Amino acid sequence: MEGDDRPQDRKQAQAAIWFARLKTRPVSRGTLEQFFSWRKEDEGNAQAFAEAERFWSDAEKVGDRPAILMATQAAMDRGVQRQRRFPYRVVATLVFILIGGVFLTLHLRDRGAAFDTAIGERRAVALADGSLVRLNTDTRIDVRLAERSRRIVLDRGEALFSVAHDAARPFTVKADKVLITATGTRFDVRHTEGFTSVTLIEGGVDVQGADGGTIRLMAGQQWRWSEGTRPVVVPIDGKRAIAWTQGRIIFDATPLREAVAEINRYTDRPIRLDAAAFAKQPISGSFEAGDTASFVAAVSAFLPLHDEPMVDGGVRLTPASGMPAQK
């Protein structure tokens, strides 16, 4: 029922609908007059629309150019004309936008939610506090925003966090046994089976490892930890580390075995390296995420390797004729 919806939810829902309508279709003078009238009738309406615009602006800053806005067609068709019958809570919670092939989700309410991506998919989530989270391939996060805290759990995968400054509400990311704390900064967290890394792009974060020890990272540093080892901090090229947000994978003297594993994160038709003699061979280059064919072609041209298709749709790399398979 309409009475169950909070006024702020309704304003955010209306703002989301207006934002989608104004961005996705030619707008008549009458529609513009309706919009200006709606925005002027309540200061909260203007604030809600400004918030929607800010989310859009934040998404542009992280690198993708806006292409298509998607709110549900029913929302846009019925939107302002049938506001009293529209389920505000639904649209106020999530609005989906497609930006350069990446889905942006506007998480407009301070409540728990889970977001994930399939293999090869990328997604952006704009949180109600103004923070923006970019999800890489095969990633899942749980979000819990409260009055005094902002808590994210990275169950698997990789995410780039652009955190809105709020000293009164620490922003924490939990990845297995690792806890990252920030107030306003930009950092990347990757968590796969038995491995966790934290890369600081700007600002500062505190990283607490499985042993309870805490270290403060500086921009351009990466904290790495593998199960059964001690964590290490190494310098890193931040732009290269988050090239995935642009759909790129960049290798710089990366061992072939590691490069193959990285390429395989973005496809369900993996590459199998059956050439141990070349496993540590360093390779460099920039590749489109998910484009295994280009990677295989480049590696085969650079190294004496033969590629052959597998039944599952993947590719097997073996030493070319006359080359040893093992060291």
N, C-alpha and C positions, 0 to 999 in steps of 0.2 A: 504493500500500500504506500501511497505517496507520503503519508504521515510518518512512515518509518524512516524516510530518507533525511539525512542531516542537510541543513541549508547549504553548508559549504560543499557537500557532495553535489548538490544540484547545480551550484555555480560552476564547479569544475567540469561537470558533465556538459553543461551548456557551452562553456569555453572550448572544450575539446571538439564539440560538434561544429561550432562556428569556425574554429581553426581549420578543421578538415574541409569544410565547405569552401572557405575562402582560398584554400591552397590547391584544391583539386579540380575546380571547374570555373568556367567563365561566370562572372558575377554581375548581375543586373544592378541598375541604380536602386531599384526597390529593395533588393536584398541588402545592399550596402546601407541603405537608410534603416532597415530593420536592425542590422548589426550595430550601427552607431547608437540607435535608440536603446538597444539592450545594454550596451556597454555603459551608457550614461545613467541609466535608471538606478544603478546600485554600484557603489564603490567596490564592493566585493566582486562584481562581475568584471570590472576593469582589472582588478588584481589577479583574478583567475586567468584571464586571457593573457596578461603579461607573463604569468607563470608558464603557460603553454608555449608562448613565444621563446621564453628563456630555455626551456627544454630543447626546442628546435635549434636555438643558437648554440647550446652546448654540444649538440650532436654534430653540428658543422665543424666546431673547433677540433674535434677528435679525428677529423680527416676525411669523412665521406661527404660527397656533395648530395644535397637532397634531390630525389628524383620523383617519387610518388608517395603521396600521403594516403594511408588507408585507415579510415574508420569504417565500421560496418556500414554497408549500403543502406540498411534500414535506418541507422542512426542519422545519416545525412539526408535521406529522403523525408523522414518523418520529423527529425530533429526539432527545430524551433517551432514549426507549425503545430506539433502535437506533443509539446513538452510535458504536459501533465500525465500523459500515458506512457512516457518512455521510462524504462528502468534505469534511473540515474546511477544507482550503485554500480551497475555493470560497467557503464562507460566511464564513470569517475575513477574506477579502479584501474582499468587498463585501456590504453588507446594504442593501436598498432600503426606504425609508420614504416614504410620501406624506404631506406636511404642507401642508394648505391648498392643494392643487393643485400643490405643488412636490415633486419627488422629491428625497429626501435620501439620499445614498450615504455609508455609513460605510466609509471607506478605512482598514482596520484594520492593514495591514501596511506596513512601510517598504520599498516597492518602487516601480518605475515604473508609471505608469498614465496613460491618456488618458481624458478625459471631454468630452462635447459635448452641445449642445442643438440641436434643430431650430428652424426659424422659429416664433416664438410660444411656445416652451417655456421654462420656467425650471427650474432644478435646483440643489440644494445638495449639496456634497461635504464630509463631515467627515473630515479627515485624521488619520492615526495620531498626529501630534504634538499634537493638540488644536485645531488651526486649523480654521476653517470657511470654505469658499469657496462663494459664491453665483454661479451662472452665469446670465446673461441670455440673451435670444433669440439664436439662431444663433451660438453661442460654442463654442470648443474650447480646452482646456488640456491640457498634458502635465505630469505631476507626477513629481518625482524626489526622494524623501526619503532622506537618507544620514546617517551618524553625525555628520558635521560640517557638513552643509549641507541646506537645504531649497530646492529650485529648481522654479519653475513657469515654463512657457512659455505665453504667451497667443497662440495662433496667429491667432485672430480673435475679434471680439465684445467682450463686456464681462463683468467679474467683480468681485465685492465680496469682499475678503479680510479676515477677522477672524483675526488672527495670534496664536497662543499665544506668550507670551514665552519665549524661550530664547536668551540672549545668546551661548551657545556654538555655536549653529547659526543663522547669519543666514538670513533668509527673503528670497529674491529672486524677482522676476517679470520676465521678459524679454518685451517686446512689440516685435517687429521690431528697431529700432536703439535702443530705450529700455530701460534697466535700472533697476528700482526695488528698493531694499534696505531691509528693516525687521527688527526683532527681536521686537516685540510691539506691534501697532497695528491700525487698521482703515482700509482705503483701497479706492478703486474705480479700476480700470484699464479704459479703453475703447480698443480698437484696431480701426479700420476702414481701408479702403484709403486710404493717404496721410494718415491722421490718428491721433494718439494723445493721450490725456488721462489724467492721474492726479489723482484727487480725494481729499484727506486728510480723513477723518471724525474721527479721534482719534489721538493719539500723534504719531509723527514718522516720515518716510521720506526717504531720499535718492534723488533722481531724476537719473540720468545720461543726457544726451541724445546724439543722434547725433554731435555735435561733441566729445564727451568731457567737456564741462563738467558739474559736479554741483551741485545745489541742494537744500537742506533745506527741505521743506515744513512748514507749520504747519497745524493743524486749521482747516478753513474755507477752504483755498486749493486752487486747481486749476491744474495745470501742463498747458499745451496746446502741441502741436506739429503742424504740417502740413508735409508734404514740400516742401522748397524755401524754408521760412521759418524765422525764429528762434523758439525757444520763448518763451512768455509765461506769467506767473503771475497769476491773477486771483482775487479773492474770490468765494466761491460759497456758496449755501445747501446745506449737506450733506444735509439731509433731503430737499430737492427732488431733489438729484442721484441719490439712491438710492431714490426713490419706486418705481422699477421692481421692487424686491424685494417690494413690496406689490401689484404688478400695476397700478400707476398711472403715467401720464406727465403731468408738470406743466409747463405753459408759462407763462412770465412775460415778457410783451412780446417773445416770440420771433417772428422773421420767419416769415411763412407758409411760405416755401420750406423753411426749416429744420424747421418743425413737421411739414410733410408728409413730409419725409425721415425724421424720427424715427418717425412713425406707421407708415411703410412698413417699418420694421425688424421689426415684429411680425406681418406678414401676408404671405401669398403672393398676395394680390389687392390690389396697390398702388393708391394714388391718383396720378393724373397731373395735375399743375398746368399747364394751358395758359392762363395768365393772368399774363403777366410784369408787368403793371401793378400787381398785388397781391402780387408775390413778397416784397417787403420789408415788407409790412403787418404790424405787430406784433399778435400775438394772445396771450391769456392764458386759462388754464383747466386743469382737471384731467380727464383722460380715462382710461378703462380700456384697458390695453394690448391691442391686437388688435381693439378695437371701432371699426372704420373708419366704420361707419354713423353713430354718434353724433358723431364728429368732423366728418364731412362735413355732417351736419345743422346742427351748431353754426356751422360756418364759413359755410355758405350762408345762414343766418339773419342772421349778423353782417355779411357782405359781399355785394355784388351779384354773386354767383357762381351759375352753373347747374351742376348735376351730372347726368351721364349715364353709364349703365353701359357698360362696354367688353366686348368679346368674351371677354377672358381672365378676366372676373369682377371686374376692378377698376373704379374710378370715375374719370371725367375731369371736372375742374373747369375751366369756361370762364367768361368774363365774361357776365353776364346781357345780354339783348337791349339794344342801344344803348350798351353799354360797350365801350371799346377793349380789344383783346387784348394790344397792345403799348404801351409808352410811346412 
